[in-house]
Amino acid sequence: MGKIAAMLLMVLFSGATVAWDGEVYGKLQSIDVTGGSNYGFRVTFEGAPPICGNANTWGFLNDTDSNYQTYVSVLLAAKAAKMNVTIFTVRDVNGYCHIGHISVN
């Protein structure tokens, strides 16, 4: 009975974790801003490393993203203070790197 309960829990909670396509650490090199729903806020890192497991070297946020203003504020502050940042990204349907989590170190 214990094995069945454990397997049921694994099935129920297997979708609760996020699988990141990329994790990049370093200082931000540039920030680009364009139309809010057109990959509106974009960041690149010093040295232009690939950001989400493909050749793309920039990550983005759209103005419709949950917590968008906080993400943007944190990234702008980190850039101004020359602090290291870790971003976690997922590829969107077009292969671009959508920022889903930020840590300032």
Wavefront OBJ file of the C-alpha trace (Angstrom):
o trace
v 0.000 0.000 0.000
v 2.875 2.364 0.788
v 4.312 2.004 -2.733
v 0.978 2.870 -4.294
v 0.650 5.996 -2.141
v 4.207 7.062 -3.012
v 3.580 6.570 -6.724
v 0.325 8.531 -6.506
v 2.130 11.419 -4.798
v 4.830 11.402 -7.478
v 2.215 11.611 -10.226
v 0.265 14.365 -8.481
v 3.299 16.558 -7.813
v 5.450 15.831 -10.863
v 4.113 18.909 -12.687
v 4.823 21.192 -9.735
v 8.478 21.677 -10.600
v 9.767 23.901 -13.362
v 12.362 22.561 -15.748
v 14.564 25.484 -16.760
v 16.106 25.469 -20.222
v 18.873 27.772 -19.090
v 20.631 29.252 -16.091
v 23.161 32.061 -16.557
v 25.240 33.882 -13.941
v 27.190 37.098 -14.337
v 26.949 40.830 -14.846
v 24.472 42.373 -17.249
v 26.073 43.918 -20.305
v 23.056 45.563 -21.891
v 19.363 46.185 -21.477
v 17.092 46.824 -24.455
v 13.497 47.998 -24.263
v 10.901 47.840 -27.014
v 7.135 47.343 -27.335
v 5.784 45.558 -24.257
v 4.556 42.407 -25.977
v 7.432 42.229 -28.501
v 10.023 40.690 -26.172
v 9.709 44.096 -24.531
v 12.522 44.036 -21.944
v 15.702 42.241 -22.990
v 18.987 41.581 -21.208
v 22.365 40.282 -22.321
v 25.287 39.258 -20.132
v 28.931 40.234 -20.364
v 30.638 37.836 -22.750
v 27.288 37.089 -24.448
v 26.843 33.503 -23.193
v 23.968 31.433 -24.594
v 21.046 31.852 -22.238
v 18.658 28.921 -22.723
v 20.446 25.996 -24.252
v 20.557 27.343 -27.796
v 22.410 30.147 -29.617
v 20.276 33.000 -28.203
v 22.295 35.399 -26.061
v 19.458 37.515 -24.674
v 16.602 36.851 -22.305
v 13.302 38.680 -22.290
v 10.254 39.711 -20.339
v 6.938 40.962 -21.719
v 4.830 43.589 -19.977
v 2.088 40.980 -19.463
v 4.362 38.743 -17.353
v 3.379 38.253 -13.737
v 5.490 40.501 -11.492
v 6.902 42.304 -14.574
v 7.586 45.611 -12.812
v 9.499 43.896 -10.029
v 11.596 41.869 -12.483
v 12.463 45.034 -14.426
v 13.269 47.004 -11.261
v 15.566 44.279 -9.942
v 17.400 43.926 -13.258
v 17.859 47.701 -13.644
v 19.140 48.011 -10.074
v 21.553 45.089 -10.562
v 22.879 46.649 -13.767
v 23.349 50.054 -12.111
v 25.083 48.501 -9.083
v 27.186 46.174 -11.278
v 25.993 43.190 -9.247
v 26.038 39.586 -10.387
v 22.697 38.159 -11.446
v 21.469 34.640 -12.075
v 18.536 34.277 -14.443
v 16.623 31.106 -15.150
v 14.892 30.874 -18.503
v 12.590 28.727 -20.598
v 12.420 28.719 -24.389
v 9.233 30.105 -25.854
v 7.567 28.642 -28.954
v 9.939 30.662 -31.178
v 13.069 29.497 -29.334
v 13.666 32.776 -27.483
v 14.675 32.791 -23.820
v 11.857 33.875 -21.489
v 13.046 34.897 -18.022
v 11.171 33.042 -15.297
v 13.294 33.582 -12.186
v 15.995 36.032 -11.075
v 18.488 35.939 -8.242
v 20.796 38.869 -7.457
v 24.035 37.746 -5.836
l 1 2 3 4 5 6 7 8 9 10 11 12 13 14 15 16 17 18 19 20 21 22 23 24 25 26 27 28 29 30 31 32 33 34 35 36 37 38 39 40 41 42 43 44 45 46 47 48 49 50 51 52 53 54 55 56 57 58 59 60 61 62 63 64 65 66 67 68 69 70 71 72 73 74 75 76 77 78 79 80 81 82 83 84 85 86 87 88 89 90 91 92 93 94 95 96 97 98 99 100 101 102 103 104 105
